[in-house]
Amino acid sequence: MKFSMPNFSRLLAANTANTSAMERWVFAIGLGCCLLGLIGLLRWGPSDPVEEIRVDATYTGLSASDLWPYLEEVFGEDLLAVDLSALADRLQQHPWIDSVKLRRVWPHTLVVDVTEPEPFAHWQGLRGEVGFVTETGVALEADGTPSLSLVYQGGADHVEEFLRWQAEVVAALEGKAWQLQQLSRSDYGQWRVTVTDAQQQPLQLRFGARWDEALWSRFEKAWDAGLVEHKANIAYVDLRYGGGLAVGWHRQVSQAEDSNFDLSMWAKAPQGV
């Protein structure tokens, strides 16, 4: 039996290109394994426990005590083991949190960046609630008082209706000297619109349950035809009549009437619906 050894020098010379490609593949695979191992070590390996949580928020309607029930559970947990996605989802369940970003700061700190909803108007609830209305149609109770020129007075479940009225009134006031100041909705579903002129003179307009462009047009014609000359004495203009309007003068308006307007006969009249 004859046994012969291969000519390695000839084999290497013949496969120089293949050997170079193989080396590159071996190097790439080895580097990938090292990276995966490092990621696994960082993600699932031991780390310092969470000892500090820093919260960045404006605290318009949010307080530190609101956040504590969501954050206390991560204290003492390994910093790298905290499930940031799940924690962010839980935090965003709070009505005063619009969005949240979480990040780790080595060796033991969790940073929470909170964005609160932007207040759109002050809110005065019919049951004594005080707070803000957001642009997304949510009424939130809060004690803060940011600079807002618009007030919504009504129930929390009618905020979207308030936003529709606001859009209609603002469109009607475009190019006019008036500015929308307050929208009020009663339990009967009637609306009152309060506007102010350039001299900050308030004027209240009484509507039914729906915005009606024809009623607004009738009011504008009457106003330009002579009502404007008496604006200092006008408390309100009632537009709920089917064929005209009524004017209430300041000396005729009692506090009881103004606070209980929905108990009048117009609350049940067809024009008020």
Secondary structure, DSSP 8 states (H G I E B T S, - for coil): -------HHHHHHHTHHHHHHHHHHHHHHHHHHHHHHHHHHHHHS---B--EEEEE---SS--HHHHHHHHGGGTTSBGGG--HHHHHHHHTTSTT-SEEEEEEETTTEEEEEEE---EEEEEE-TTS-EEEEETTS-EEE---------EEES-GGGHHHHHHHHHHHHHHHTTSS-EEEEEEE-TTS-EEEEEE-TT--EEEEEE-SS--HHHHHHHHHHHHHTGGGGGGGEEEEE---SS--EEEEGGG--HHHHH-GGGSGGGTSGGG-
